[in-house]
Amino acid sequence: MKTHSLHGIRKKIDRIDRKLMKVVIKRYGVVEKIGRLKNKAGLPVVDKKREKDILERINKLNTNDEIKSSIKNIYKCIFNSSYKVERVE
């Protein structure tokens, strides 16, 4: 692979990363709101049923079997960091 081809492909990754960061930041803004609502309602931060439902939905959306376990691990990281955000008041 030529270096300029590698550079061009990496530029595509950089653009995707910028979009991904915007979506992640937006998600965490919503997570903060959920945390406040849970806190007011006296609900626990962790909701294993919700986690399971999300993983099932994401699994159905994923059309690449080769990355299923990676996507699941990414979402578990998102859940764990979301719970930290929800706990902060």
C-alpha positions as CSV (number, residue, x, y, z in Angstrom):
1,M,0.0,0.0,0.0
2,K,1.3,3.4,-0.9
3,T,1.9,5.9,1.9
4,H,-0.4,8.5,0.3
5,S,-3.2,5.8,0.2
6,L,-2.6,5.1,3.9
7,H,-2.7,8.8,4.7
8,G,-6.0,9.2,2.8
9,I,-7.6,6.2,4.6
10,R,-6.4,7.6,8.0
11,K,-8.0,10.9,7.1
12,K,-11.3,9.0,6.7
13,I,-10.8,7.5,10.1
14,D,-10.1,11.0,11.6
15,R,-13.4,12.3,10.1
16,I,-15.3,9.3,11.5
17,D,-13.7,9.8,14.9
18,R,-14.8,13.5,14.9
19,K,-18.4,12.4,14.2
20,L,-18.2,9.6,16.8
21,M,-17.0,12.0,19.4
22,K,-19.9,14.4,18.8
23,V,-22.4,11.5,19.2
24,V,-20.6,10.2,22.4
25,I,-20.7,13.7,23.9
26,K,-24.4,14.0,23.0
27,R,-25.1,10.6,24.6
28,Y,-23.4,11.6,27.8
29,G,-25.5,14.7,28.0
30,V,-28.5,12.5,27.9
31,V,-27.0,10.2,30.5
32,E,-26.5,13.1,32.9
33,K,-30.2,13.9,32.6
34,I,-31.1,10.2,33.2
35,G,-28.9,10.2,36.3
36,R,-30.7,13.2,37.7
37,L,-34.1,11.6,37.0
38,K,-33.0,8.3,38.6
39,N,-31.7,10.2,41.6
40,K,-34.9,12.1,42.1
41,A,-37.0,9.0,41.7
42,G,-34.7,6.9,44.0
43,L,-33.9,4.5,41.3
44,P,-30.7,2.5,41.1
45,V,-28.1,3.7,38.6
46,V,-27.5,0.2,37.2
47,D,-30.3,-1.4,35.2
48,K,-29.2,-4.8,34.0
49,K,-32.5,-5.3,32.1
50,R,-32.0,-2.1,30.1
51,E,-28.4,-3.2,29.4
52,K,-29.6,-6.5,28.1
53,D,-32.2,-4.8,25.9
54,I,-29.7,-2.4,24.4
55,L,-27.2,-5.2,23.7
56,E,-29.9,-7.2,22.0
57,R,-31.0,-4.2,19.9
58,I,-27.4,-3.3,19.0
59,N,-26.7,-6.9,18.1
60,K,-29.6,-6.9,15.6
61,L,-28.4,-3.7,14.1
62,N,-24.9,-5.0,13.6
63,T,-24.5,-6.6,10.2
64,N,-20.8,-7.7,10.6
65,D,-20.5,-10.9,12.6
66,E,-16.7,-10.5,12.8
67,I,-17.1,-7.6,15.2
68,K,-20.0,-8.7,17.4
69,S,-17.9,-9.3,20.5
70,S,-16.0,-6.1,20.0
71,I,-19.2,-4.1,19.7
72,K,-20.5,-5.8,22.8
73,N,-17.3,-4.9,24.7
74,I,-17.5,-1.3,23.5
75,Y,-21.1,-1.0,24.8
76,K,-20.1,-2.5,28.1
77,C,-17.5,0.2,28.4
78,I,-20.1,2.8,27.5
79,F,-22.4,1.4,30.2
80,N,-19.7,1.5,32.9
81,S,-18.6,5.0,32.1
82,S,-22.3,6.1,31.9
83,Y,-22.9,4.8,35.4
84,K,-20.1,6.9,36.6
85,V,-21.6,9.9,35.0
86,E,-25.0,9.1,36.4
87,R,-23.6,8.8,40.0
88,V,-22.1,12.3,39.8
89,E,-24.5,14.9,41.0
